[in-house]
Amino acid sequence: MADQKTYQVQSGWLKAAIEALKAANVAVLVPREEDGAVRLQPVNGSSDGIASEYVNTVLPLKRAFLPASEVLLEYKQEGANVELIPVPIEPAETVVIGSRPCDAAALEMLDSVFQWDYDDLPYRTRREHTTIVTFACAKPDATCFCTSVGGSPANARGSDVLAFRAADGSALVQVLSPKGEAFIAKLGSLAKPAKAAPPAAPAMEPKFDPEKIKRWLDGNFENKFWAETAMRCLGCGACSYVCPTCHCFDIVDESTWDRGQRRRNWDCCSFALFTKHASGHNPRADQGARYRQRVMHKFKFFPERFGRTACVGCGRCLRTCGVGQNLVDVLGTIEKMKS
């Protein structure tokens, strides 16, 4: 990690950076609004149209490193002979401009999983070739709860550059890594060492205490609370698919008569078939057990193995749930219950 440095960048820095990156054949993703939703989209033409007022993108940054569906290998068969064809891993150099601090922080959690007991080469290669330029949050909304899980609207974890944007288009930027230094160098004279410190992050009172949550979870695996709370859950998986830290996947073979692909696809622990065995037995046979798994994984199992909560408080699950199942309310209820 490079020493943290702060620069003042003039209005027009985003356009200048994007033009320099495109000239160097670097892929660029930026937040753009379309049909009322903000998504990270590639810059193929004009660098105009970057969203300025948004809480977060609809889908998480993890999609750049763990695609919803990807080919792991291909194969073809001729008689009794099967030939395995590896898929080349040749990711383009990429810069993501405009992710939020919660999304960047989530990448450290995914790193813990995909670089734990197995080196996931596709994931690691994409991470190594991507620079993350994060925009600090100026106006978190009521669904955000990053401070409840150790984050903040200006959290620097996982970012290579953290930018505090001003209304006139200028910004104060913190350079946090060698990748960040390479990015700021492309701005040339638009970036000068800053004399002022970055602005303070907006105040956000924590909405629950993860330590109190975990103490209750430690002794209440069989509590009737899970069945009662899951009565509203549809098991649709929307919360997992928009979550920046969820990483469940399935591996399937898709084939024709003599050839096929082995693919990795996003999956979800809320799905009824997620844990169903070939024998027909399902250790999580009801939605209460599946809802319990989701909460326990994020606030008990993951902290026990990796030392941190598997939630960054982005609020996507609150904004997305079709039946209004509010995770913060659920956790608040748990916090008040006796162990």
Secondary structure, DSSP 8 states (H G I E B T S, - for coil): ----EEEEE-TTHHHHHHHHHHHTT-EEEEEEEETTEEEEEE-SS-------S-S--SS-GGGGTS-SEEEEEEEEEETTEEEEEE-------EEEEEE-HHHHHHHHHHHHHHTSSS--HHHHHHHHTEEEEEE--SS--TT--GGGGT--TT--TT-SEEEEE-TTS-EEEEE-SHHHHHHHHTTGGGEEE-SS----------S--HHHHHHHHHT-TT-THHHHHGGG-----HHHHH-SS---EEEEEEE-SSEEEEEEEE--TTSTTTT--TTS--SS-SHHHHHHHHHHIIIIIHHHHHSS-S-----HHHHH-TT---HHHHHHHHHHS--
